[in-house]
Amino acid sequence: MSIDITEVFKVLAKYNKLTNQQMIKVLEKVDPKKLTENLGSYYGSILGLLNHSMMADIDWMRTLGTHLSSLSFIPSLLERYSSAPSPPDQLHWKTLDEYKTVRAEVDELLERLVNSINPSQFKEVLKLERRHGTFEFITWHIILHLFNHETHHRGGVAVMLDQLKVENDYSSLIGKV
């Protein structure tokens, strides 16, 4: 049996969107002051970590849209979001409501990206200028990294919620897709 990588990424995009929605529902029950409280992580607060994760999504999607013709529509849809690196404690989205609105847009765009990419492009090697030099990445590795990065940081949010004694269990793929 062979598996179509496009289908795998479609499942991951749907899972990512639904899990982010569930996580936000949990976060909406938390005192807003707690979401910006420094809990000792590298990104400080829950909202700091969420800001970092979304900025990374925006940056990677913009990069893919700049390098792959089937995704050329993406950079213009992300114009209003800064691509400049920022300190870990800088919040682009200062409230959960601000974050929630943009997160929904970014998750929809991520689904659109996965549905729009030409299957032959998954194997393309992209030569990219990053902050620390020039690197070559295989396209499907970038996309997988994007989803893995999201999952990693949702886990960090879960740990911070545990520290705040807030019940949270929003991560299961089974039953979502």
Long-range contacts (C-beta under 8 A, 24 or more apart in sequence): 4-119, 5-119, 5-122, 5-140, 6-114, 6-117, 6-119, 6-122, 9-114, 9-117, 9-140, 9-143, 9-144, 9-147, 10-111, 10-114, 10-115, 11-173, 11-177, 12-114, 12-147, 13-107, 13-110, 13-111, 13-113, 13-114, 13-115, 13-147, 14-111, 14-176, 14-177, 15-173, 15-176, 15-177, 16-107, 16-110, 16-147, 16-150, 16-151, 17-107, 17-108, 17-110, 17-111, 18-176, 18-177, 19-154, 19-170, 19-171, 19-176, 20-103, 20-107, 20-150, 20-154, 21-104, 22-170, 23-154, 23-157, 23-168, 23-170, 24-96, 24-99, 24-100, 24-103, 25-170, 26-161, 26-166, 26-167, 26-168, 26-170, 27-96, 27-157, 27-161, 28-96, 29-166, 30-161, 30-164, 30-166, 32-95, 32-96, 34-164, 35-96, 36-91, 36-94, 38-89, 39-160, 39-163, 39-164, 41-156, 41-160, 42-88, 43-88, 43-89, 43-156, 44-88, 44-89, 45-160, 46-157, 46-160, 46-161, 47-91, 47-93, 47-94, 47-95, 47-96, 47-99, 48-88, 48-89, 48-91, 49-153, 49-156, 49-157, 49-160, 50-93, 50-99, 50-103, 50-153, 50-157, 51-90, 51-91, 51-92, 51-93, 51-99, 52-88, 52-153, 53-149, 53-150, 53-153, 53-154, 54-92, 54-93, 54-99, 54-102, 54-103, 54-106, 55-81, 55-82, 55-86, 55-92, 56-146, 56-149, 57-106, 57-110, 57-146, 57-149, 57-150, 58-83, 58-106, 59-83, 60-142, 60-145, 60-146, 61-106, 61-109, 61-110, 61-113, 61-146, 63-126, 63-128, 63-142, 64-113, 64-117, 64-126, 64-139, 64-142, 64-143, 65-113, 67-126, 67-128, 68-117, 68-118, 68-121, 68-124, 68-126, 68-139, 69-118, 70-116, 70-117, 70-118, 70-121, 71-113, 71-116, 71-117, 73-116, 74-109, 74-113, 77-109, 78-109, 85-131, 110-146, 113-143, 114-143, 117-143
